[in-house]
């Protein structure tokens, strides 16, 4: 697969903060947009932004954080809302809350509960961790991925900067019997200080060390402009057509720096975008 082919299969992740709807306007209509879910903003903020983006013509994938679902009745309300709005795809995560507000401490527990409800959800994404998780050991992550596989349609990997680490992780889960397609999670064109802060928060230490070794930490922080994942895309693209890896596309973590990320993608595709219109020229 070429750079253009894998980039044409990109989805964009957006945070449901103030102004997010306007930022999405930099994307072409019919783009697939994932809307995150966090303890500070809650599931309702995720669903509200999802609704507004759907009305503007985007294909929306709301994140549902298990630890923010208060119980069976709340879950039924969420499923009913998804049904009412015609949403057929969601991404289920455990969530960042230190303590669950209800009985669902993990994505698997929520997925199992959802499987007992009637709903029209056709595709479910789950998370994968090429560099592990700061609070969960690798064996537990492997068990969780295996447990979630029957309920899921694809995997989205956590932020990572090292192609060899990503490819090695995918190969490893294939040998362990995980057959789900993988969307590789890459940072978009993001301010370097912001990228470092997020990387440290989510625990992608090996990736930070990779960048430090490659560009120098001080240089990375002082260099003007944003980080650009050109090299990562070029390294990953040849493997996207390989059945063993089954890379379905890219999941771009924009951290709401949507305009720069989409301009970078269009440059890689060899096209130009009219700012803020969702149209190509």
C-alpha positions as semicolon CSV with decimal commas, in nm:
position;residue;x (nm);y (nm);z (nm)
1;X;0,000;0,000;0,000
2;X;0,126;0,351;-0,082
3;X;0,141;0,657;0,145
4;X;-0,163;0,799;-0,034
5;X;-0,365;0,481;0,011
6;X;-0,305;0,452;0,384
7;X;-0,360;0,827;0,435
8;X;-0,689;0,809;0,246
9;X;-0,805;0,566;0,517
10;X;-0,746;0,814;0,798
11;X;-0,982;0,891;1,081
12;X;-0,939;1,195;1,306
13;X;-0,974;1,207;1,683
14;X;-1,117;1,528;1,832
15;X;-1,164;1,637;2,194
16;X;-1,512;1,767;2,285
17;X;-1,386;2,107;2,400
18;X;-1,516;2,453;2,319
19;X;-1,475;2,531;1,950
20;X;-1,427;2,166;1,846
21;X;-1,719;2,177;1,604
22;X;-1,566;2,470;1,418
23;X;-1,227;2,299;1,406
24;X;-1,385;1,998;1,240
25;X;-1,476;2,233;0,954
26;X;-1,119;2,200;0,829
27;X;-1,192;1,839;0,739
28;X;-1,364;1,719;0,422
29;X;-1,730;1,635;0,467
30;X;-1,787;1,260;0,523
31;X;-1,458;1,228;0,713
32;X;-1,472;0,976;0,997
33;X;-1,430;1,163;1,326
34;X;-1,379;0,996;1,663
35;X;-1,493;1,203;1,963
36;X;-1,308;1,132;2,286
37;X;-1,455;1,083;2,632
38;X;-1,289;1,201;2,953
39;X;-1,375;1,227;3,325
40;X;-1,359;1,608;3,312
41;X;-1,606;1,645;3,023
42;X;-1,816;1,331;3,062
43;X;-2,005;1,108;2,821
44;X;-2,276;1,370;2,764
45;X;-2,024;1,615;2,613
46;X;-1,904;1,340;2,381
47;X;-2,257;1,262;2,265
48;X;-2,354;1,627;2,222
49;X;-2,053;1,701;1,999
50;X;-2,114;1,375;1,810
51;X;-2,468;1,490;1,735
52;X;-2,354;1,829;1,604
53;X;-2,086;1,675;1,385
54;X;-2,330;1,423;1,241
55;X;-2,560;1,709;1,145
56;X;-2,270;1,861;0,951
57;X;-2,221;1,542;0,752
58;X;-1,934;1,372;0,932
59;X;-1,924;1,002;1,007
60;X;-1,893;1,006;1,384
61;X;-1,752;0,748;1,625
62;X;-1,818;0,846;1,988
63;X;-1,594;0,704;2,260
64;X;-1,781;0,544;2,549
65;X;-1,574;0,519;2,868
66;X;-1,679;0,222;3,081
67;X;-1,580;0,388;3,408
68;X;-1,816;0,679;3,340
69;X;-2,126;0,460;3,295
70;X;-2,322;0,469;3,620
71;X;-2,505;0,139;3,577
72;X;-2,742;-0,067;3,366
73;X;-3,003;0,206;3,334
74;X;-2,742;0,461;3,225
75;X;-2,605;0,213;2,971
76;X;-2,954;0,157;2,831
77;X;-2,998;0,535;2,800
78;X;-2,670;0,562;2,607
79;X;-2,767;0,275;2,375
80;X;-3,109;0,431;2,321
81;X;-2,944;0,765;2,235
82;X;-2,716;0,594;1,984
83;X;-3,015;0,420;1,828
84;X;-3,218;0,739;1,812
85;X;-2,936;0,921;1,634
86;X;-2,862;0,640;1,392
87;X;-2,509;0,579;1,515
88;X;-2,381;0,236;1,419
89;X;-2,020;0,259;1,533
90;X;-1,862;0,334;1,873
91;X;-1,524;0,302;2,040
92;X;-1,529;0,148;2,388
93;X;-1,251;0,232;2,634
94;X;-1,196;0,168;3,002
95;X;-1,149;0,538;3,072
96;X;-0,910;0,748;3,277
97;X;-1,119;0,781;3,594
98;X;-0,930;0,657;3,898
99;X;-1,250;0,494;4,025
100;X;-1,552;0,380;3,819
101;X;-1,878;0,562;3,889
102;X;-2,067;0,236;3,842
103;X;-2,015;-0,139;3,802
104;X;-1,800;-0,123;3,487
105;X;-1,431;-0,099;3,567
106;X;-1,311;-0,208;3,223
107;X;-1,405;-0,195;2,856
108;X;-1,463;-0,572;2,862
109;X;-1,722;-0,545;3,139
110;X;-1,911;-0,277;2,948
111;X;-1,892;-0,471;2,621
112;X;-2,025;-0,783;2,791
113;X;-2,314;-0,584;2,939
114;X;-2,392;-0,427;2,601
115;X;-2,403;-0,769;2,437
116;X;-2,706;-0,851;2,653
117;X;-2,898;-0,549;2,521
118;X;-3,077;-0,509;2,192
119;X;-2,905;-0,249;1,978
120;X;-2,810;-0,167;1,621
121;X;-2,443;-0,102;1,676
122;X;-2,256;-0,274;1,395
123;X;-1,892;-0,179;1,458
124;X;-1,703;-0,150;1,787
125;X;-1,348;-0,029;1,824
126;X;-1,125;-0,118;2,119
127;X;-0,784;0,004;2,233
128;X;-0,442;-0,154;2,187
129;X;-0,114;-0,060;2,356
130;X;0,205;-0,116;2,152
131;X;0,419;0,017;2,439
132;X;0,210;-0,116;2,723
133;X;0,007;0,076;2,979
134;X;0,151;0,271;3,273
135;X;-0,090;0,107;3,520
136;X;-0,153;-0,238;3,367
137;X;0,103;-0,513;3,311
138;X;0,150;-0,665;2,964
139;X;0,001;-1,005;3,051
140;X;-0,319;-0,845;3,175
141;X;-0,335;-0,631;2,859
142;X;-0,301;-0,944;2,645
143;X;-0,580;-1,121;2,836
144;X;-0,805;-0,817;2,809
145;X;-0,750;-0,792;2,434
146;X;-0,834;-1,159;2,391
147;X;-1,147;-1,121;2,608
148;X;-1,268;-0,818;2,411
149;X;-1,206;-0,967;2,068
150;X;-1,548;-1,142;2,034
151;X;-1,726;-0,809;2,092
152;X;-1,504;-0,593;1,872
153;X;-1,461;-0,507;1,504
154;X;-1,116;-0,345;1,509
155;X;-0,835;-0,215;1,729
156;X;-0,704;0,142;1,754
157;X;-0,351;0,164;1,892
158;X;-0,240;0,411;2,154
159;X;-0,013;0,698;2,055
160;X;0,327;0,572;1,940
161;X;0,618;0,725;1,745
162;X;0,822;0,417;1,656
163;X;0,721;0,212;1,350
164;X;0,925;-0,092;1,457
165;X;0,748;-0,098;1,794
166;X;0,406;-0,075;1,626
167;X;0,480;-0,347;1,372
168;X;0,635;-0,574;1,634
169;X;0,331;-0,535;1,858
170;X;0,089;-0,616;1,575
171;X;0,291;-0,920;1,479
172;X;0,290;-1,031;1,842
173;X;-0,087;-1,012;1,884
174;X;-0,132;-1,201;1,558
175;X;0,078;-1,487;1,697
176;X;-0,139;-1,480;2,011
177;X;-0,457;-1,523;1,809
178;X;-0,587;-1,164;1,776
179;X;-0,723;-1,127;1,423
180;X;-0,894;-0,788;1,440
181;X;-0,792;-0,522;1,185
182;X;-0,574;-0,246;1,331
183;X;-0,596;0,130;1,291
184;X;-0,255;0,264;1,382
185;X;-0,274;0,563;1,616
186;X;-0,035;0,840;1,513
187;X;0,006;1,196;1,640
188;X;-0,102;1,459;1,393
189;X;0,087;1,781;1,332
190;X;0,088;1,889;1,695
191;X;0,282;2,147;1,895
192;X;0,587;1,971;2,033
193;X;0,544;2,081;2,392
194;X;0,183;1,963;2,386
195;X;0,291;1,634;2,232
196;X;0,553;1,574;2,500
197;X;0,304;1,653;2,778
198;X;0,047;1,411;2,637
199;X;0,310;1,141;2,575
200;X;0,431;1,155;2,933
201;X;0,073;1,151;3,063
202;X;-0,026;0,837;2,871
203;X;0,302;0,666;2,951
204;X;0,456;0,624;2,607
205;X;0,805;0,647;2,753
206;X;0,978;0,441;2,484
207;X;0,838;0,674;2,220
208;X;0,963;0,980;2,405
209;X;1,307;0,819;2,432
210;X;1,287;0,741;2,060
211;X;1,226;1,108;1,981
212;X;1,496;1,221;2,224
213;X;1,748;0,990;2,057
214;X;1,641;1,095;1,710
215;X;1,612;1,474;1,740
216;X;1,732;1,566;2,086
217;X;1,480;1,660;2,353
218;X;1,587;2,025;2,371
219;X;1,580;2,055;1,994
220;X;1,236;1,899;1,980
221;X;1,099;2,151;2,229
222;X;1,264;2,457;2,076
223;X;1,213;2,382;1,709
224;X;0,931;2,598;1,569
225;X;0,617;2,440;1,426
226;X;0,461;2,105;1,502
227;X;0,568;1,746;1,497
228;X;0,502;1,581;1,160
229;X;0,460;1,203;1,125
230;X;0,590;1,177;0,765
231;X;0,853;0,916;0,843
232;X;0,612;0,701;1,041
233;X;0,365;0,694;0,753
234;X;0,638;0,605;0,504
235;X;0,757;0,318;0,726
236;X;0,407;0,180;0,790
237;X;0,253;0,212;0,444
238;X;0,426;-0,093;0,284
239;X;0,286;-0,318;0,560
240;X;-0,073;-0,197;0,527
241;X;-0,145;-0,435;0,241
242;X;0,004;-0,734;0,423
243;X;-0,260;-0,980;0,546
244;X;-0,050;-1,069;0,849
245;X;-0,055;-0,711;0,980
246;X;-0,402;-0,619;0,846
247;X;-0,354;-0,245;0,899
248;X;-0,691;-0,091;0,812
249;X;-0,574;0,272;0,817
250;X;-0,454;0,553;1,040
251;X;-0,612;0,704;1,350
252;X;-0,480;1,059;1,381
253;X;-0,464;1,203;1,732
254;X;-0,509;1,573;1,657
255;X;-0,539;1,710;2,013
256;X;-0,769;1,954;1,831
257;X;-0,489;2,089;1,614
258;X;-0,708;1,986;1,322
259;X;-0,616;2,244;1,061
260;X;-0,243;2,171;1,067
261;X;-0,299;1,795;1,072
262;X;-0,533;1,803;0,772
263;X;-0,303;2,039;0,579
264;X;-0,020;1,793;0,640
265;X;-0,235;1,500;0,523
266;X;-0,340;1,683;0,207
267;X;0,023;1,770;0,136
268;X;0,114;1,402;0,167
269;X;-0,179;1,315;-0,061
270;X;-0,071;1,580;-0,312
271;X;-0,391;1,787;-0,285
272;X;-0,482;2,124;-0,137
273;X;-0,769;2,206;0,091
274;X;-0,971;2,526;0,114
275;X;-0,938;2,630;0,480
276;X;-1,250;2,585;0,686
277;X;-1,482;2,476;0,407
278;X;-1,448;2,100;0,405
279;X;-1,387;2,111;0,030
280;X;-1,087;2,015;-0,179
281;X;-0,940;2,200;-0,474
